[in-house]
Amino acid sequence: MKKTVYASHYFAIDTGLKAPQYLIQYPYARRFSPIQKSVFEAFESIRNDSQADFDQILKELKAPLYFATSVGEIDSVTKVIGSVLNNDLPVSPTAFQHSVHNAAAGHISIYYGLRSPQLTFSSGFLSLDKALFNAFHKISSGLVPAICVFAASEYLKPDRSIFSRSEICFLSDAPLGKKGLCYEILDYNFFDHEREKFSSSEIETNQIEKMQFKESKNIEFCGLKLMNAPNNFVRSISDLDGESLTSRWNRML
């Protein structure tokens, strides 16, 4: 029997737009990239807002961590590639360790003492939805009681400085969090148009590539924005490779 899946404890944080609200005592914090700063800010926001200790809930449920990032840490990767191209060797150890996609997830695990499995998704605009899709089906199948999904991406401002946006959505088989901010995820479906073409032996024609994304009003392009979402909405996103993910959400009032 499939279990019901709930999404709660949702936060979205922008760094670079305002000073961090929370300061952590961590030896590596001064070297954090924009993504890592925003992820920690989001986690600390949840810990401050929750009635229970959020990291303790993750430990008790042994909830895996899913980290989704569209292209990883742009600033760190650019620095590493620039060093190689300019023959400025050896490459900075700090820039290199931050250039890997799962660096933020690793720091979260170390700082909060989380020992559950981690999985990083990096699939462009589909990254967050692929993480949510995987988490939804693992929980609904009864394999795990909860999964903490967090996503982060870096953006370039007009002055060429970097800021990051982080989002956290806690999925579980029991509703948690504040009333009105918990959603029941009714279903999550994946469809690969290119695989369907191949399996049905359709002749591929040249078409203009375009990004398609359909969501209910007030839902942000890559993010969830659950706090401003309608009580019931359908989220559908597709990429240039023909993959699409569609989900239905219902607010628990």
C-alpha positions in Angstrom: 0.0 0.0 0.0 1.4 3.4 -1.0 2.0 5.9 1.8 0.9 9.5 1.7 3.7 12.0 1.3 3.7 15.4 2.9 6.0 18.4 2.2 6.6 20.8 5.0 9.3 23.0 6.8 9.8 24.9 3.6 12.3 27.9 3.5 13.8 29.9 0.7 16.8 32.1 1.4 18.7 34.6 -0.8 22.3 35.5 0.1 24.1 38.5 -1.3 20.8 40.5 -1.0 21.1 41.1 2.8 23.5 40.3 5.6 23.2 36.7 7.1 20.9 36.5 10.0 22.6 33.5 11.7 26.3 33.1 12.5 27.7 29.6 13.1 30.8 28.5 14.9 32.5 26.4 12.2 36.2 26.6 11.2 35.4 26.5 7.5 32.6 29.1 7.6 34.9 32.0 6.6 35.7 30.1 3.3 32.1 29.3 2.4 31.0 29.9 -1.2 27.7 31.8 -1.8 25.8 28.4 -2.2 27.2 27.1 1.1 26.3 30.3 3.0 22.7 30.3 1.7 22.3 26.6 2.5 23.4 27.1 6.1 21.2 30.2 6.4 18.2 28.1 5.3 19.0 25.3 7.7 19.4 27.7 10.6 16.1 29.4 9.7 14.3 26.1 10.0 16.0 25.3 13.3 15.0 28.7 14.6 11.4 28.5 13.4 10.6 24.8 14.2 9.2 24.0 17.6 11.4 20.9 17.7 15.1 20.7 16.9 15.2 20.2 13.1 18.6 18.5 12.9 17.5 16.2 15.8 14.4 15.2 13.8 16.6 14.3 10.8 18.8 12.2 13.1 15.9 10.4 14.7 14.3 9.6 11.4 17.7 8.8 9.8 16.4 11.0 6.9 18.7 11.0 3.8 19.8 14.4 2.4 19.1 15.2 -1.2 20.9 18.2 -2.6 19.8 19.6 -5.9 21.9 22.2 -7.9 21.4 23.2 -11.5 25.1 23.8 -12.4 26.9 23.7 -9.0 29.1 26.4 -7.6 29.8 28.7 -10.6 32.3 31.0 -8.9 34.5 28.2 -7.6 34.4 26.2 -10.8 35.3 29.3 -12.8 38.3 30.0 -10.6 39.6 26.4 -11.0 39.2 26.4 -14.8 40.8 29.9 -15.0 43.8 28.6 -13.0 44.3 25.7 -15.3 43.9 27.8 -18.5 46.3 30.4 -17.3 48.7 27.7 -16.0 48.4 29.2 -12.6 49.2 26.0 -10.8 48.8 24.4 -8.3 45.0 25.0 -8.2 43.7 26.6 -4.9 42.7 23.7 -2.6 39.8 25.8 -1.3 38.5 26.6 -4.8 38.8 22.9 -5.8 37.0 21.5 -2.8 34.2 24.0 -3.3 33.9 23.1 -7.0 32.4 19.7 -6.4 28.6 19.5 -6.5 28.2 17.9 -3.1 30.4 20.2 -1.0 27.5 22.0 0.6 25.8 18.7 1.6 29.1 17.5 3.1 29.5 20.6 5.2 25.9 20.3 6.4 26.5 16.7 7.5 29.7 17.5 9.3 28.4 20.6 11.1 25.1 19.1 12.3 26.5 15.6 12.9 24.1 13.9 10.3 25.2 10.4 9.3 22.4 9.6 6.9 23.0 8.9 3.2 23.4 11.8 0.7 22.5 12.1 -2.9 23.3 15.1 -5.2 21.2 15.9 -8.3 22.6 18.2 -11.0 20.3 18.2 -14.0 19.9 21.8 -14.9 16.4 23.2 -14.4 15.1 19.7 -13.5 17.5 19.3 -10.6 15.0 20.2 -7.8 12.1 18.3 -9.4 14.2 15.1 -9.9 15.2 15.2 -6.3 11.6 15.7 -5.2 10.4 13.0 -7.6 13.0 10.5 -6.2 12.1 11.4 -2.6 8.4 11.2 -3.2 8.6 7.6 -4.6 11.0 6.4 -1.9 8.7 7.6 0.9 5.5 6.5 -0.8 7.0 3.1 -1.3 7.8 2.9 2.5 11.6 2.6 2.0 12.3 5.6 4.2 10.0 7.7 6.5 11.4 11.1 5.5 13.9 12.9 3.2 15.3 16.4 3.5 15.5 18.0 0.0 17.5 21.2 -0.3 18.4 23.0 -3.5 20.8 25.8 -4.2 22.0 27.8 -7.3 24.3 30.6 -7.8 23.4 33.7 -9.9 25.3 36.5 -11.4 24.2 40.1 -10.5 24.7 43.0 -13.0 27.9 44.0 -11.2 29.2 40.5 -11.8 29.1 39.6 -8.1 27.6 36.2 -7.2 24.6 35.5 -4.9 22.9 32.3 -4.2 19.3 31.1 -3.5 18.7 28.1 -1.3 15.4 26.2 -0.7 14.6 23.4 1.7 11.6 21.1 1.6 11.2 18.4 4.1 9.2 15.3 2.8 7.8 12.8 5.2 5.1 10.2 5.6 3.5 12.3 8.4 2.5 16.0 8.3 4.9 18.3 10.2 5.4 22.0 10.4 2.9 24.9 10.8 -0.7 24.7 9.7 -1.3 25.9 6.2 2.4 25.5 5.3 2.2 21.7 4.8 1.2 20.2 1.5 0.2 16.7 0.5 1.9 15.6 -2.7 -0.8 13.7 -4.6 1.5 12.3 -7.3 4.8 12.9 -9.1 5.2 11.6 -12.7 8.2 11.5 -15.0 8.0 11.2 -18.8 10.9 11.0 -21.3 9.7 12.2 -24.7 12.9 11.2 -26.5 12.8 7.6 -25.1 9.2 7.4 -26.2 10.2 8.5 -29.7 13.0 5.9 -29.8 10.8 3.0 -28.5 8.0 3.8 -31.0 10.5 4.2 -33.9 9.2 7.7 -34.8 11.2 9.6 -37.3 12.8 12.6 -35.6 12.3 15.9 -37.3 14.2 19.2 -36.9 12.4 21.4 -34.4 13.3 24.7 -32.8 14.5 24.0 -29.3 12.6 25.8 -26.6 12.3 25.6 -22.8 8.7 24.9 -21.7 7.6 25.5 -18.1 4.0 25.5 -17.0 2.9 26.3 -13.4 0.1 27.8 -11.5 0.1 31.5 -10.9 2.7 32.8 -8.3 4.9 29.7 -8.6 8.5 30.6 -9.3 10.4 29.2 -12.3 12.8 26.9 -10.6 11.7 27.2 -7.0 8.6 26.0 -5.1 7.5 29.2 -3.3 5.0 27.1 -1.2 4.3 29.9 1.1 2.7 31.9 -1.7 1.2 29.0 -3.6 -2.5 28.4 -4.1 -4.2 25.7 -2.0 -4.1 23.3 -5.0 -1.7 23.5 -7.9 0.0 21.4 -10.6 3.7 21.9 -11.2 5.0 20.8 -14.6 8.5 21.4 -15.9 10.4 20.1 -19.0 13.8 20.5 -20.4 15.4 20.6 -23.9 16.1 16.8 -23.9 12.4 16.0 -23.7 12.3 15.0 -20.0 9.3 16.3 -18.0 8.1 16.0 -14.4 4.6 16.8 -13.3 3.3 16.8 -9.7 0.0 17.7 -7.9 0.0 19.5 -4.6 -2.8 20.0 -2.0 -2.4 22.3 1.0 -3.3 20.8 4.4 -5.6 23.4 6.0 
